Amino acid sequence: KNMQDTVERQLAARHSLSERQAAQLQRDLDEAIATAEEIGKVRTTLLETTFYSRSRDISEVIRLHTLGELERLMKNDPETYLIGKWMIRVFLMMHDPTVDVRLK
Protein backbone atom coordinates (compact mmCIF):
# COMPACT_ATOMS: atom_id res chain seq x y z
CA LYS A 1 0.00 0.00 0.00
CA ASN A 2 2.82 2.41 0.84
CA MET A 3 4.54 1.78 -2.47
CA GLN A 4 1.26 2.34 -4.29
CA ASP A 5 0.74 5.67 -2.47
CA THR A 6 4.28 6.78 -3.26
CA VAL A 7 3.97 5.99 -6.96
CA GLU A 8 0.58 7.72 -7.14
CA ARG A 9 2.09 10.87 -5.60
CA GLN A 10 4.96 10.76 -8.08
CA LEU A 11 2.53 10.39 -10.96
CA ALA A 12 0.52 13.34 -9.68
CA ALA A 13 3.68 15.45 -9.98
CA ARG A 14 4.13 14.56 -13.67
CA HIS A 15 5.30 18.03 -14.66
CA SER A 16 8.77 17.13 -13.37
CA LEU A 17 8.87 13.72 -15.12
CA SER A 18 9.83 12.77 -18.63
CA GLU A 19 7.36 10.74 -20.69
CA ARG A 20 9.48 7.61 -20.21
CA GLN A 21 9.59 8.09 -16.43
CA ALA A 22 5.83 8.66 -16.26
CA ALA A 23 5.20 5.49 -18.30
CA GLN A 24 7.50 3.48 -16.02
CA LEU A 25 5.76 4.83 -12.92
CA GLN A 26 2.38 3.89 -14.38
CA ARG A 27 3.62 0.35 -15.03
CA ASP A 28 4.97 0.19 -11.46
CA LEU A 29 1.65 1.40 -10.11
CA ASP A 30 -0.31 -1.15 -12.15
CA GLU A 31 2.02 -3.90 -10.95
CA ALA A 32 1.72 -2.79 -7.30
CA ILE A 33 -2.08 -2.79 -7.53
CA ALA A 34 -2.15 -6.24 -9.14
CA THR A 35 0.26 -7.62 -6.53
CA ALA A 36 -1.77 -6.16 -3.67
CA GLU A 37 -4.96 -7.71 -5.08
CA GLU A 38 -3.27 -11.09 -5.47
CA ILE A 39 -1.89 -10.98 -1.92
CA GLY A 40 -5.35 -10.07 -0.66
CA LYS A 41 -6.91 -13.05 -2.42
CA VAL A 42 -4.27 -15.46 -1.08
CA ARG A 43 -4.62 -14.01 2.42
CA THR A 44 -8.40 -14.37 2.36
CA THR A 45 -8.18 -17.95 1.11
CA LEU A 46 -5.60 -18.84 3.74
CA LEU A 47 -7.60 -17.24 6.52
CA GLU A 48 -10.86 -18.84 5.46
CA THR A 49 -9.42 -22.34 5.21
CA THR A 50 -7.42 -22.05 8.43
CA PHE A 51 -9.70 -19.97 10.61
CA TYR A 52 -12.88 -21.96 10.13
CA SER A 53 -11.28 -25.25 11.14
CA ARG A 54 -9.29 -23.71 14.03
CA SER A 55 -12.35 -21.98 15.46
CA ARG A 56 -13.87 -25.45 16.00
CA ASP A 57 -10.69 -27.12 17.19
CA ILE A 58 -10.78 -29.59 20.07
CA SER A 59 -8.26 -27.53 22.06
CA GLU A 60 -9.74 -24.52 23.82
CA VAL A 61 -6.28 -22.87 23.70
CA ILE A 62 -6.36 -22.94 19.90
CA ARG A 63 -9.95 -21.69 19.82
CA LEU A 64 -9.03 -18.86 22.19
CA HIS A 65 -5.96 -17.91 20.13
CA THR A 66 -8.06 -17.99 16.96
CA LEU A 67 -10.63 -15.65 18.46
CA GLY A 68 -7.86 -13.30 19.61
CA GLU A 69 -6.40 -13.20 16.10
CA LEU A 70 -9.81 -12.49 14.60
CA GLU A 71 -10.26 -9.64 17.08
CA ARG A 72 -6.91 -8.18 15.97
CA LEU A 73 -7.87 -8.49 12.29
CA MET A 74 -11.23 -6.85 12.91
CA LYS A 75 -9.57 -3.89 14.62
CA ASN A 76 -6.99 -3.47 11.85
CA ASP A 77 -9.27 -4.02 8.87
CA PRO A 78 -12.92 -3.65 9.95
CA GLU A 79 -14.42 -3.32 6.46
CA THR A 80 -13.10 -6.77 5.57
CA TYR A 81 -13.87 -8.68 8.74
CA LEU A 82 -17.04 -7.08 10.09
CA ILE A 83 -19.21 -9.03 7.67
CA GLY A 84 -21.50 -12.01 8.12
CA LYS A 85 -19.16 -14.90 7.41
CA TRP A 86 -16.68 -13.69 10.05
CA MET A 87 -19.25 -12.45 12.56
CA ILE A 88 -20.93 -15.86 12.65
CA ARG A 89 -17.64 -17.32 13.89
CA VAL A 90 -17.53 -14.76 16.68
CA PHE A 91 -21.14 -15.57 17.56
CA LEU A 92 -20.41 -19.29 17.66
CA MET A 93 -17.33 -18.74 19.79
CA MET A 94 -19.37 -16.61 22.20
CA HIS A 95 -21.31 -19.80 22.89
CA ASP A 96 -18.19 -21.92 23.29
CA PRO A 97 -18.35 -24.61 26.00
CA THR A 98 -15.10 -23.29 27.53
CA VAL A 99 -15.49 -20.23 29.75
CA ASP A 100 -12.14 -18.66 28.74
CA VAL A 101 -13.10 -18.65 25.07
CA ARG A 102 -16.53 -17.19 25.82
CA LEU A 103 -15.07 -14.40 27.97
CA LYS A 104 -12.55 -13.34 25.31
Salt bridges, closest charged atoms under 4 A:
GLU48 OE2 - LYS85 NZ 2.15
ASP57 OD2 - ARG54 NH1 2.36
GLU69 OE1 - ARG72 NH2 2.81
GLU71 OE2 - LYS75 NZ 3.54
GLU71 OE1 - LYS104 NZ 2.97
ASP96 OD2 - ARG63 NE 2.66
